Amino acid sequence: MAKTLRLHFGTPSGTDWTLSVRYPKETITLAEATAAANAIIGAGVFLKNPNSFQGADIVDRTVTEIE
């Protein structure tokens, strides 16, 4: 299974912006995700300039290679 953490942000222009991160730890909490999102907002390293954290989720999927 492949898991991806998605952090959802708002931007000053009113659009939604999502950052996807592969391989999150199994026991991630909302408090940890919020802290990470706030650090991203504070760093100001993205052109979209997220300014609000709207939530987080984990996408869990199964990948089967064709042989």
Backbone as a ProteinNet text record, in pm:
[ID]
protein_1_A
[PRIMARY]
MAKTLRLHFGTPSGTDWTLSVRYPKETITLAEATAAANAIIGAGVFLKNPNSFQGADIVDRTVTEIE
[TERTIARY]
83	0	87.7	39.7	110	22.6	81.1	5.2	62.4	-26.4	11.9	-62.2	11.6	-48	-79.1	-202	-238.8	-271.1	-203.3	-228.9	-303.9	-418.6	-504.4	-493.6	-469.8	-449.5	-544.4	-562.9	-627.2	-520.2	-547.1	-452.5	-518.1	-438.5	-495.5	-595.7	-579.9	-672.1	-801.6	-813	-935	-938.3	-829	-824.8	-774	-803.9	-755	-621.6	-535.7	-403.9	-373.5	-325	-296.1	-151.5	-86.2	50.2	42.8	93.7	92.9	232.5	241.7	370.3	360.7	450	449.2	512.4	472.6	528.9	515.1	396.3	380.8	394.6	429.8	438.5	299.3	292.7	165	81.9	147.3	75.7	60.2	62.9	52.9	-81	-76	-196.1	-233.2	-353.3	-395.2	-307.3	-268.6	-181.3	-47.2	8.5	135.9	119.1	10.2	-16.5	-37	-105.6	-128.3	3.6	89.3	219.8	302.2	300.2	372.9	316.6	183.7	119.5	153.3	151.8	184.4	330.1	419.3	559.9	574.1	496.8	499.3	447.8	338.8	284	386.5	448.1	544.7	671	711	833.7	818.2	698.2	674.2	758	774.8	862.5	790.1	657.5	582.3	522.3	518.1	463.1	314.6	240.3	96.9	70.2	170.2	163.6	42.2	37.1	-76.2	-78.3	-197.5	-206.6	-300.2	-365.8	-451	-451	-450.9	-457.7	-603.2	-647.5	-788.2	-813.2	-708.7	-727.6	-624.8	-632.2	-538.4	-611.1	-559.5	-611.1	-500.1	-524.9	-432.7	-501.9	-434.6	-483.4	-409.9	-484.6	-428.7	-470.9	-372.9	-407	-315.9	-363.1	-285.5	-237.5	-109.6	-50.9	-3.8	-48.1	-7.7	66.7	191.8	269.3	223.8	220.5	184.6	313.8	313.9	434.4	411.9
-118.3	0	125.1	224.1	352.5	457.7	531.6	635.1	771.8	870.2	1007.7	1098.1	1188	1290.4	1410.2	1458.3	1578.4	1689.6	1802	1920.1	2019.8	2064.5	2153.4	2296.2	2390.3	2530.3	2619.6	2740.4	2847.7	2948	3027.2	3128.2	3265.3	3371.9	3507.1	3534	3465.7	3487.8	3408.9	3329.7	3254.9	3116.4	3074.1	2940.7	2839.3	2713.8	2604.8	2556.2	2508.8	2459.4	2339.2	2230.5	2108	2067.8	2031.7	1979.7	1832.4	1745.3	1601.6	1555.7	1475.5	1425.9	1274.2	1203.6	1057.6	1008	890.1	816.7	887.9	931.9	989.8	880.3	921.8	821.5	769.5	646.7	580.2	649.8	711.6	764.9	916.7	977.1	1123.4	1169.8	1278.1	1333.9	1464.8	1511.3	1639.8	1751.6	1742.1	1844.8	1850	1735.1	1731.8	1786	1748.8	1798.7	1949.9	2000	2143.9	2217	2161.5	2223.2	2227.9	2120.1	2117.5	2220.2	2228.5	2324.7	2468	2496	2631	2665.7	2567.5	2590.9	2622.1	2553.8	2579	2719.6	2756.9	2891.7	2996.2	2974.1	3070.1	3082.5	2974.9	2977.2	3061.8	3068.5	3149	3107.7	2978	2930.7	2891.6	2905.6	2867.7	2990	2988.6	3101.1	3120.9	3013.3	3024.6	3091.5	3095.1	3162.9	3122.3	2994.6	2954.7	3038.8	3079.2	3164.6	3110.5	2997.5	2937.1	2785.8	2716.3	2570.3	2529.9	2444.6	2405.5	2262.2	2180.5	2042.5	1949.4	1824.4	1722.7	1590.3	1506.9	1371.8	1279.2	1150.2	1047.5	973.3	962.7	882.5	749.7	642.1	508.1	430.3	382.6	311	188.9	92.7	-26.7	-20.7	-43.1	-43.2	-184.6	-239	-373.2	-362.6	-406.4	-402.9	-515.8	-486.5	-587.1	-653.5	-784.5	-858.1	-933.6
0	0	0	-67.5	-72.8	-6	87.4	157	124.7	117.7	90.7	188	251.5	336.5	247.8	254.4	179.7	278.7	264.1	345.7	257.6	303.3	225.5	280.2	188.6	224.7	146.4	197.3	123.4	83.2	-19.5	-66.7	-60.4	-65.9	-61.4	-173.9	-288.3	-399.8	-384.1	-275.7	-251.2	-313.4	-373.5	-433.1	-331.2	-357.4	-273.7	-328.3	-238.7	-276.8	-189	-250.1	-176.3	-197.4	-88.2	-91.8	-54.3	-141.4	-116.4	-80.7	25.6	74	87.7	19.7	25.7	155.1	194.2	307.4	442	478.8	612.4	718.2	838.3	944.8	977.6	1024	1048.8	1156.6	1252.9	1369.3	1365.8	1247.4	1239.7	1297.5	1372.3	1433.5	1364.4	1390.4	1335.8	1390	1515.8	1573.6	1500.9	1465.7	1392.2	1251	1185.7	1050.6	1052.4	1154.1	1167.9	1190.2	1274.4	1298.3	1170.1	1093.2	966.7	869.1	860.8	771	811.3	940.6	986.5	957.8	966.2	931.6	782.3	700	555.4	526.1	590.4	571.2	614.9	730.3	784.1	701.2	633.6	554.2	427.4	373.3	253.4	133.5	111.9	4.8	-123.7	-128.2	-247.1	-313.7	-446.1	-521.7	-496.7	-473.6	-446.6	-313.4	-225.1	-96	-12.4	31.3	116.4	244	284.5	403.6	510.9	484.1	587.2	570.4	682.2	681	689.3	596.1	592.3	635.8	643.1	687.5	627.2	668.9	621	605.9	517.6	506	457.5	473.7	426.8	313.8	199.9	88.5	96.5	101.3	113.3	-10.6	-86.5	-208.7	-223.4	-297.9	-326	-470.6	-488.6	-622.1	-653.2	-764.3	-806.4	-938.4	-938.1	-1062.1	-1153.9	-1281.7	-1381.5	-1425.7	-1418.6	-1456.3	-1583.7
[MASK]
+++++++++++++++++++++++++++++++++++++++++++++++++++++++++++++++++++

